[in-house]
Amino acid sequence: MRWWVSVISLMLAVVPGLAAPGLAQTIGIVLMHGKTGSPTTVINQLAIALQGAGYLVEAPEMCWSRRRIYDRPFLDCL
């Protein structure tokens, strides 16, 4: 597991209210990968940790991913 996933997991466990029962299930988080990245690589571990803490997580494959590499104009991607 990458160090930042461990840090975020620790924060969720230690900081009061961040993962309060019921509260996390109402908070949605969108994770976006970088250019030529993928939602199934580095941010996947973070998504799993956040989901494990009860958060609603989406990690869409953006049009600048390695597989899609700008299959649409940049402004359409946003």
N, CA, C and O atoms as CSV, one atom per row, in Angstrom:
chain,resi,resn,atom,element,x,y,z
A,1,MET,N,N,0.847,-1.176,0.000
A,1,MET,CA,C,0.000,0.000,0.000
A,1,MET,C,C,0.894,1.241,0.000
A,1,MET,O,O,1.898,1.290,0.712
A,2,ARG,N,N,0.536,2.211,-0.777
A,2,ARG,CA,C,1.325,3.434,-0.833
A,2,ARG,C,C,1.190,4.204,0.476
A,2,ARG,O,O,0.182,4.091,1.174
A,3,TRP,N,N,2.222,4.991,0.801
A,3,TRP,CA,C,2.251,5.710,2.075
A,3,TRP,C,C,1.082,6.659,2.233
A,3,TRP,O,O,0.553,6.796,3.336
A,4,TRP,N,N,0.658,7.328,1.152
A,4,TRP,CA,C,-0.419,8.317,1.285
A,4,TRP,C,C,-1.757,7.656,1.546
A,4,TRP,O,O,-2.638,8.268,2.151
A,5,VAL,N,N,-1.929,6.416,1.103
A,5,VAL,CA,C,-3.163,5.694,1.419
A,5,VAL,C,C,-3.189,5.404,2.920
A,5,VAL,O,O,-4.233,5.516,3.561
A,6,SER,N,N,-2.044,5.035,3.470
A,6,SER,CA,C,-1.951,4.784,4.907
A,6,SER,C,C,-2.230,6.054,5.703
A,6,SER,O,O,-2.917,6.015,6.724
A,7,VAL,N,N,-1.701,7.169,5.239
A,7,VAL,CA,C,-1.910,8.439,5.931
A,7,VAL,C,C,-3.386,8.818,5.917
A,7,VAL,O,O,-3.934,9.210,6.948
A,8,ILE,N,N,-4.031,8.705,4.766
A,8,ILE,CA,C,-5.450,9.056,4.679
A,8,ILE,C,C,-6.286,8.112,5.529
A,8,ILE,O,O,-7.225,8.546,6.198
A,9,SER,N,N,-5.957,6.833,5.511
A,9,SER,CA,C,-6.686,5.868,6.340
A,9,SER,C,C,-6.549,6.222,7.820
A,9,SER,O,O,-7.515,6.135,8.577
A,10,LEU,N,N,-5.349,6.620,8.224
A,10,LEU,CA,C,-5.112,7.016,9.614
A,10,LEU,C,C,-5.904,8.265,9.956
A,10,LEU,O,O,-6.493,8.351,11.034
A,11,MET,N,N,-5.924,9.242,9.042
A,11,MET,CA,C,-6.689,10.466,9.274
A,11,MET,C,C,-8.169,10.147,9.467
A,11,MET,O,O,-8.811,10.699,10.361
A,12,LEU,N,N,-8.706,9.269,8.644
A,12,LEU,CA,C,-10.117,8.921,8.747
A,12,LEU,C,C,-10.425,8.237,10.067
A,12,LEU,O,O,-11.522,8.379,10.608
A,13,ALA,N,N,-9.454,7.495,10.583
A,13,ALA,CA,C,-9.666,6.778,11.838
A,13,ALA,C,C,-9.483,7.676,13.057
A,13,ALA,O,O,-10.114,7.451,14.090
A,14,VAL,N,N,-8.623,8.696,12.949
A,14,VAL,CA,C,-8.246,9.495,14.112
A,14,VAL,C,C,-9.034,10.795,14.235
A,14,VAL,O,O,-9.437,11.162,15.339
A,15,VAL,N,N,-9.262,11.492,13.138
A,15,VAL,CA,C,-9.913,12.803,13.199
A,15,VAL,C,C,-11.402,12.612,13.478
A,15,VAL,O,O,-12.104,11.986,12.683
A,16,PRO,N,N,-11.883,13.140,14.586
A,16,PRO,CA,C,-13.295,12.968,14.939
A,16,PRO,C,C,-14.223,13.549,13.876
A,16,PRO,O,O,-13.977,14.636,13.352
A,17,GLY,N,N,-15.264,12.835,13.571
A,17,GLY,CA,C,-16.268,13.324,12.640
A,17,GLY,C,C,-16.008,12.986,11.185
A,17,GLY,O,O,-16.950,12.977,10.393
A,18,LEU,N,N,-14.758,12.706,10.794
A,18,LEU,CA,C,-14.482,12.413,9.391
A,18,LEU,C,C,-15.132,11.106,8.958
A,18,LEU,O,O,-15.618,10.991,7.833
A,19,ALA,N,N,-15.139,10.149,9.829
A,19,ALA,CA,C,-15.728,8.859,9.483
A,19,ALA,C,C,-16.794,8.468,10.502
A,19,ALA,O,O,-16.967,7.292,10.824
A,20,ALA,N,N,-17.503,9.478,11.000
A,20,ALA,CA,C,-18.563,9.213,11.971
A,20,ALA,C,C,-19.615,8.309,11.342
A,20,ALA,O,O,-19.933,8.464,10.163
A,21,PRO,N,N,-20.153,7.378,12.098
A,21,PRO,CA,C,-21.171,6.475,11.549
A,21,PRO,C,C,-22.312,7.257,10.902
A,21,PRO,O,O,-22.882,8.165,11.507
A,22,GLY,N,N,-22.630,6.895,9.684
A,22,GLY,CA,C,-23.709,7.555,8.963
A,22,GLY,C,C,-23.279,8.793,8.201
A,22,GLY,O,O,-23.804,9.061,7.120
A,23,LEU,N,N,-22.335,9.555,8.739
A,23,LEU,CA,C,-21.898,10.786,8.073
A,23,LEU,C,C,-21.150,10.481,6.783
A,23,LEU,O,O,-21.396,11.120,5.760
A,24,ALA,N,N,-20.248,9.520,6.821
A,24,ALA,CA,C,-19.440,9.202,5.637
A,24,ALA,C,C,-20.321,8.757,4.477
A,24,ALA,O,O,-20.004,9.042,3.323
A,25,GLN,N,N,-21.409,8.071,4.757
A,25,GLN,CA,C,-22.275,7.567,3.697
A,25,GLN,C,C,-23.000,8.671,2.946
A,25,GLN,O,O,-23.595,8.418,1.899
A,26,THR,N,N,-22.959,9.887,3.463
A,26,THR,CA,C,-23.607,11.012,2.789
A,26,THR,C,C,-22.604,11.902,2.070
A,26,THR,O,O,-22.997,12.878,1.431
A,27,ILE,N,N,-21.326,11.589,2.162
A,27,ILE,CA,C,-20.282,12.393,1.532
A,27,ILE,C,C,-19.753,11.653,0.312
A,27,ILE,O,O,-19.306,10.510,0.411
A,28,GLY,N,N,-19.809,12.313,-0.832
A,28,GLY,CA,C,-19.288,11.726,-2.065
A,28,GLY,C,C,-17.945,12.344,-2.423
A,28,GLY,O,O,-17.737,13.546,-2.256
A,29,ILE,N,N,-17.051,11.521,-2.911
A,29,ILE,CA,C,-15.715,11.965,-3.299
A,29,ILE,C,C,-15.454,11.518,-4.727
A,29,ILE,O,O,-15.669,10.356,-5.071
A,30,VAL,N,N,-14.989,12.445,-5.559
A,30,VAL,CA,C,-14.636,12.129,-6.938
A,30,VAL,C,C,-13.120,12.181,-7.048
A,30,VAL,O,O,-12.506,13.206,-6.752
A,31,LEU,N,N,-12.520,11.080,-7.471
A,31,LEU,CA,C,-11.074,11.005,-7.669
A,31,LEU,C,C,-10.792,11.036,-9.162
A,31,LEU,O,O,-11.400,10.290,-9.930
A,32,MET,N,N,-9.867,11.899,-9.574
A,32,MET,CA,C,-9.531,11.995,-10.990
A,32,MET,C,C,-8.051,11.687,-11.183
A,32,MET,O,O,-7.194,12.208,-10.469
A,33,HIS,N,N,-7.772,10.840,-12.150
A,33,HIS,CA,C,-6.392,10.471,-12.458
A,33,HIS,C,C,-5.749,11.556,-13.318
A,33,HIS,O,O,-6.431,12.424,-13.862
A,34,GLY,N,N,-4.437,11.489,-13.427
A,34,GLY,CA,C,-3.697,12.450,-14.236
A,34,GLY,C,C,-3.635,12.052,-15.708
A,34,GLY,O,O,-4.208,11.046,-16.125
A,35,LYS,N,N,-2.930,12.862,-16.474
A,35,LYS,CA,C,-2.792,12.615,-17.912
A,35,LYS,C,C,-2.129,11.257,-18.138
A,35,LYS,O,O,-1.134,10.925,-17.494
A,36,THR,N,N,-2.678,10.502,-19.034
A,36,THR,CA,C,-2.285,9.135,-19.404
A,36,THR,C,C,-2.379,8.162,-18.228
A,36,THR,O,O,-1.806,7.073,-18.275
A,37,GLY,N,N,-3.094,8.551,-17.184
A,37,GLY,CA,C,-3.308,7.666,-16.044
A,37,GLY,C,C,-4.526,6.791,-16.256
A,37,GLY,O,O,-5.012,6.637,-17.376
A,38,SER,N,N,-5.009,6.223,-15.169
A,38,SER,CA,C,-6.165,5.343,-15.222
A,38,SER,C,C,-6.778,5.274,-13.828
A,38,SER,O,O,-6.052,5.336,-12.836
A,39,PRO,N,N,-8.094,5.148,-13.733
A,39,PRO,CA,C,-8.707,5.020,-12.411
A,39,PRO,C,C,-8.410,3.679,-11.745
A,39,PRO,O,O,-8.732,3.489,-10.573
A,40,THR,N,N,-7.807,2.757,-12.471
A,40,THR,CA,C,-7.508,1.444,-11.895
A,40,THR,C,C,-6.049,1.309,-11.480
A,40,THR,O,O,-5.598,0.206,-11.170
A,41,THR,N,N,-5.312,2.401,-11.468
A,41,THR,CA,C,-3.908,2.315,-11.058
A,41,THR,C,C,-3.736,2.947,-9.682
A,41,THR,O,O,-4.304,2.448,-8.710
A,42,VAL,N,N,-2.989,4.002,-9.575
A,42,VAL,CA,C,-2.598,4.582,-8.290
A,42,VAL,C,C,-3.788,5.007,-7.440
A,42,VAL,O,O,-3.820,4.706,-6.247
A,43,ILE,N,N,-4.760,5.693,-8.016
A,43,ILE,CA,C,-5.870,6.183,-7.194
A,43,ILE,C,C,-6.828,5.078,-6.772
A,43,ILE,O,O,-7.685,5.299,-5.916
A,44,ASN,N,N,-6.699,3.910,-7.352
A,44,ASN,CA,C,-7.563,2.799,-6.970
A,44,ASN,C,C,-7.380,2.430,-5.501
A,44,ASN,O,O,-8.357,2.136,-4.813
A,45,GLN,N,N,-6.157,2.442,-5.019
A,45,GLN,CA,C,-5.899,2.120,-3.617
A,45,GLN,C,C,-6.544,3.148,-2.693
A,45,GLN,O,O,-7.088,2.801,-1.645
A,46,LEU,N,N,-6.478,4.414,-3.093
A,46,LEU,CA,C,-7.112,5.464,-2.306
A,46,LEU,C,C,-8.626,5.286,-2.326
A,46,LEU,O,O,-9.278,5.430,-1.291
A,47,ALA,N,N,-9.189,4.977,-3.481
A,47,ALA,CA,C,-10.632,4.763,-3.601
A,47,ALA,C,C,-11.080,3.618,-2.686
A,47,ALA,O,O,-12.107,3.723,-2.015
A,48,ILE,N,N,-10.319,2.542,-2.659
A,48,ILE,CA,C,-10.659,1.395,-1.816
A,48,ILE,C,C,-10.622,1.775,-0.336
A,48,ILE,O,O,-11.499,1.384,0.434
A,49,ALA,N,N,-9.597,2.544,0.058
A,49,ALA,CA,C,-9.488,2.972,1.462
A,49,ALA,C,C,-10.655,3.869,1.848
A,49,ALA,O,O,-11.214,3.723,2.935
A,50,LEU,N,N,-11.027,4.793,0.974
A,50,LEU,CA,C,-12.135,5.696,1.267
A,50,LEU,C,C,-13.467,4.949,1.306
A,50,LEU,O,O,-14.308,5.215,2.165
A,51,GLN,N,N,-13.657,4.015,0.376
A,51,GLN,CA,C,-14.880,3.210,0.392
A,51,GLN,C,C,-14.954,2.364,1.655
A,51,GLN,O,O,-16.027,2.179,2.229
A,52,GLY,N,N,-13.797,1.850,2.085
A,52,GLY,CA,C,-13.751,1.066,3.314
A,52,GLY,C,C,-14.139,1.879,4.536
A,52,GLY,O,O,-14.631,1.332,5.523
A,53,ALA,N,N,-13.916,3.198,4.469
A,53,ALA,CA,C,-14.296,4.086,5.567
A,53,ALA,C,C,-15.750,4.534,5.437
A,53,ALA,O,O,-16.247,5.285,6.276
A,54,GLY,N,N,-16.433,4.072,4.385
A,54,GLY,CA,C,-17.852,4.363,4.239
A,54,GLY,C,C,-18.212,5.492,3.294
A,54,GLY,O,O,-19.390,5.816,3.143
A,55,TYR,N,N,-17.225,6.095,2.657
A,55,TYR,CA,C,-17.501,7.204,1.737
A,55,TYR,C,C,-17.999,6.694,0.394
A,55,TYR,O,O,-17.663,5.584,-0.019
A,56,LEU,N,N,-18.796,7.502,-0.283
A,56,LEU,CA,C,-19.237,7.213,-1.638
A,56,LEU,C,C,-18.145,7.719,-2.572
A,56,LEU,O,O,-17.816,8.905,-2.537
A,57,VAL,N,N,-17.580,6.860,-3.397
A,57,VAL,CA,C,-16.425,7.225,-4.225
A,57,VAL,C,C,-16.696,6.922,-5.691
A,57,VAL,O,O,-17.194,5.851,-6.035
A,58,GLU,N,N,-16.363,7.872,-6.542
A,58,GLU,CA,C,-16.392,7.675,-7.992
A,58,GLU,C,C,-15.004,8.007,-8.518
A,58,GLU,O,O,-14.391,8.991,-8.103
A,59,ALA,N,N,-14.516,7.185,-9.430
A,59,ALA,CA,C,-13.218,7.420,-10.075
A,59,ALA,C,C,-13.401,7.167,-11.572
A,59,ALA,O,O,-13.024,6.110,-12.076
A,60,PRO,N,N,-13.982,8.140,-12.283
A,60,PRO,CA,C,-14.266,7.932,-13.698
A,60,PRO,C,C,-12.996,7.899,-14.546
A,60,PRO,O,O,-11.969,8.468,-14.176
A,61,GLU,N,N,-13.086,7.235,-15.665
A,61,GLU,CA,C,-11.970,7.267,-16.613
A,61,GLU,C,C,-12.141,8.515,-17.471
A,61,GLU,O,O,-13.097,8.632,-18.238
A,62,MET,N,N,-11.213,9.429,-17.329
A,62,MET,CA,C,-11.295,10.699,-18.041
A,62,MET,C,C,-10.793,10.528,-19.472
A,62,MET,O,O,-10.113,9.552,-19.787
A,63,CYS,N,N,-11.131,11.477,-20.329
A,63,CYS,CA,C,-10.765,11.328,-21.744
A,63,CYS,C,C,-9.274,11.537,-21.992
A,63,CYS,O,O,-8.811,11.360,-23.119
A,64,TRP,N,N,-8.526,11.905,-20.981
A,64,TRP,CA,C,-7.077,12.024,-21.158
A,64,TRP,C,C,-6.342,10.800,-20.582
A,64,TRP,O,O,-5.132,10.844,-20.363
A,65,SER,N,N,-7.076,9.725,-20.344
A,65,SER,CA,C,-6.445,8.507,-19.831
A,65,SER,C,C,-5.551,7.882,-20.902
A,65,SER,O,O,-5.622,8.240,-22.078
A,66,ARG,N,N,-4.720,6.954,-20.477
A,66,ARG,CA,C,-3.815,6.273,-21.417
A,66,ARG,C,C,-4.603,5.552,-22.512
A,66,ARG,O,O,-4.188,5.548,-23.671
A,67,ARG,N,N,-5.722,4.950,-22.158
A,67,ARG,CA,C,-6.513,4.201,-23.127
A,67,ARG,C,C,-7.258,5.121,-24.098
A,67,ARG,O,O,-7.365,4.817,-25.286
A,68,ARG,N,N,-7.768,6.236,-23.595
A,68,ARG,CA,C,-8.592,7.113,-24.433
A,68,ARG,C,C,-7.797,8.215,-25.128
A,68,ARG,O,O,-8.155,8.621,-26.233
A,69,ILE,N,N,-6.744,8.700,-24.515
A,69,ILE,CA,C,-5.863,9.780,-24.968
A,69,ILE,C,C,-6.548,10.809,-25.877
A,69,ILE,O,O,-6.324,10.868,-27.086
A,70,TYR,N,N,-7.380,11.602,-25.234
A,70,TYR,CA,C,-8.101,12.710,-25.871
A,70,TYR,C,C,-8.964,12.257,-27.040
A,70,TYR,O,O,-8.801,12.720,-28.169
A,71,ASP,N,N,-9.875,11.351,-26.750
A,71,ASP,CA,C,-10.803,10.917,-27.790
A,71,ASP,C,C,-11.911,11.953,-28.015
A,71,ASP,O,O,-12.751,11.801,-28.903
A,72,ARG,N,N,-11.895,13.006,-27.194
A,72,ARG,CA,C,-12.797,14.146,-27.366
A,72,ARG,C,C,-11.999,15.420,-27.144
A,72,ARG,O,O,-10.945,15.376,-26.510
A,73,PRO,N,N,-12.474,16.561,-27.653
A,73,PRO,CA,C,-11.780,17.829,-27.392
A,73,PRO,C,C,-11.696,18.096,-25.881
A,73,PRO,O,O,-12.576,17.688,-25.122
A,74,PHE,N,N,-10.649,18.772,-25.463
A,74,PHE,CA,C,-10.387,18.996,-24.041
A,74,PHE,C,C,-11.589,19.605,-23.315
A,74,PHE,O,O,-11.973,19.114,-22.254
A,75,LEU,N,N,-12.182,20.649,-23.857
A,75,LEU,CA,C,-13.309,21.301,-23.173
A,75,LEU,C,C,-14.500,20.373,-23.036
A,75,LEU,O,O,-15.267,20.500,-22.081
A,76,ASP,N,N,-14.675,19.444,-23.963
A,76,ASP,CA,C,-15.758,18.463,-23.847
A,76,ASP,C,C,-15.473,17.464,-22.720
A,76,ASP,O,O,-16.391,16.873,-22.151
A,77,CYS,N,N,-14.208,17.292,-22.417
A,77,CYS,CA,C,-13.821,16.352,-21.351
A,77,CYS,C,C,-14.240,16.863,-19.976
A,77,CYS,O,O,-14.535,16.076,-19.076
A,78,LEU,N,N,-14.265,18.155,-19.824
A,78,LEU,CA,C,-14.585,18.717,-18.519
A,78,LEU,C,C,-16.065,18.663,-18.278
A,78,LEU,O,O,-16.535,19.093,-17.225
